[in-house]
Amino acid sequence: MRPELRANAPALIRRAVAVGLLAVAPALWAGPIAFDTWGQFAFADAGSGAIGCDPADPAGGFCIPSSGTPTIFLDAPAWTFTAPAGALLTVTDAFLSGDQFEIFDFGIFVGMTSLPGQGIDCGDDPVVCLGTVGMSAGTFALAAGSHAITLVPLLSPEGSGSGYLIVAAAVAEPGSLALLGLGIVGLALVRRYRRHQ
């Protein structure tokens, strides 16, 4: 084994085990989440899967609820939902900066949140934290269908913490709807023209 891999072997093993557990987690738990509601999760060391917040998740971590934007405590992962026309998943760190997350859907890697800054405290409100420069956050487009979201902290310098996620249903932009409408009108005009020919 190469020296740099040997030095990182414990972290690599923890990460491989966490990802392996993420692949079977949807079959073991099903924590349905609602659209357009911020949900709070807890986490520990880097490489160990994020969990819900006690008491919603009896095996979850201790969480301090938002004092601003209304939020809920998430139950045990995987956090599931069905998106008829796709969805946008937003994840943000909270409280102290320094944490970063990998996002998985049915155990398949979706992406990771941004690199965090250091020494920033955004407090407990997810909207404030999402808008604070230096707090790790990310938004991910998900296809239509069923989803089972799990998170793994990639960085966790304090060894514990919490963050938030929210799922918004994808909707067609007004410009896209206008173009679709113009296309339909154009097709109708072409058909009408061909009939008269």
N, C-alpha and C positions, 0 to 999 in steps of 0.2 A: 504494500500500500504506500502511495506517495506520502511524504512527510506532512504536506499541508492537509491532505485528507485524513491522515491519522490524528492530527491535532483537532480536527473538527468532527471526528467520528461520533462522539456522543450526541452532538447537535444534529448531525445528519441522520443518526438512528432515530432520535426523538421525532424528527420531522417526517421520516419515512413511516414510522408507526402512526403518527397523527394523520397523515394523508391516507394511510390504509384504513384507519378507523373512520375517516370521513367518507370513504367509499361505501361503507356498510351502515353508516349512521342513519340515512334516510329510512332504512328498513326497520331500525330499532326505535326511532323516535319520530314523532311528527308534530312539530310545534307550528300550527298554522298562524300566519300573521295577516293582519288587515292592511289594505292599501292606505296610503296617505296618513299613516300613524308612525311617529318615531318610537322605536323600540330600543331599549337599553340592554346591552349584554356586558358580561364580565369576562376577564381573561387573566391568566397568570403568566408563567414564563414563556418566552419565545419558543415556538414549536409545539406548544400544547394547545389543543383546540379551545376556542372561545366557548363560554357556557352562558346560560341565562342568569337571571338575578333572583335570589331568594326573596320572597317565597314563591314566585311563579315557577321557578325551577328549584325544587327542594335541595338539589345537589349543587345549586348555583352559588355565585359569589354574592358578597354584600355590596349593594349598590346604593348610591345617594341619588334620589330622583331629581329631575330637573326642577329648578325653582322658577323657570320661565315658561318656555314652550311646553305644552302638555305632552307627556310621554307615558309609555307603559314599560313594565319589566317584561322581558322576553322569557319564555319558558325554555325547556331543554331543546338544544338543536337536534336535528336540522330544522331550520325555519322554512316552512313550506307555504306555497301559494300557487295559484294558477292564473296566468296572464292570457286572456283571450286574444289580445292583439299585441303582445310584447309588454315589456315593463322597463323601468329605469330603477336600478338599485343604487342608493347612495349610502356610503359608510363613512363615518367620521370618528376620529379619536375624541376624547373629552378630557377635561381637567388638565393634567400636565402633558406637555408635548414629549415626543421621543418614541412613541409607539408607531408601528406600521403593520398593516394586515394584508394577508393573502385571502382572496375570496374564492370559494369553490361552489359549484352547483352540481349536485349529485356526485360529488367527489372529483369533478373535472375543474381544473384551474380556469378561473375567469379573468383574474387580474389582481393587481395589488394597489393599495392606496399610495398616495404620494410620499416622498421622502419627508420625514418630519424635521422641523427646526428644533432648537434646544432652548430650554429655559422659558417656555411660554406657558401661561396658564389661562385657558379660555373659560374656565368655570364649568358649570354643569348643564348649560343650555345647548342643545344640539345645533340650533340655528346659528347661535353665536359662534360655536366651535367650528362649524362648517365655513363660516365667513372669516375666520381668523387665519391670517397668513402664518405659515409655519406649523399649523396643525395638520396631521396626516389625514387625507380624505380622498375619496374617489367616487365617481359615478359610472355605472356600468350598464350598457344596454343589453337586455335579455330578450330572447326570442319568445314568441307566443308558445304557450303550453305550460306544463307543470314544472315547478322549480323547488329545489331543496337546498337552501343556502347554509353553508358553514364557513367559519372564519378561523384562521390560524394567525396569531401574532408572529410576525417576522422579526420585529424588534419590540422588546419589552424591558427597558433598562431598569424599571422599578420592580419588575417581577410580578406586577399585578396592576389592574386598572379597569376602566370601563369605557365603552364607546356606544355609539348609536347607529342604527340603520333605519332606512325608510324605503318603501317600495311605492312607486307611482306608476299607474297604468300609462302605457305609451298611447298617445293620441296623434292623429295626423295633424300636421301644422296647417293653419288656414291657407297658406300659399299652396301647399300640396293639394288641398281640397279644391282650390280654385283651378289649378292646372288639370286635375282630374275632371272637373266640370267642363272645362274648355275642350278637353279631349273627347268627352262624350258628345258634346254639341258638334264638334268637328266630324266625328264618325256619323252622326245623324245626318249632317249636311251632305257628306259624301254618298251615303246610301240614297238619300233623296235625289241627288244629282244623277246617280246611276240608274235609278228607276225611270227618270224622265228621258234618258238617252235611248 
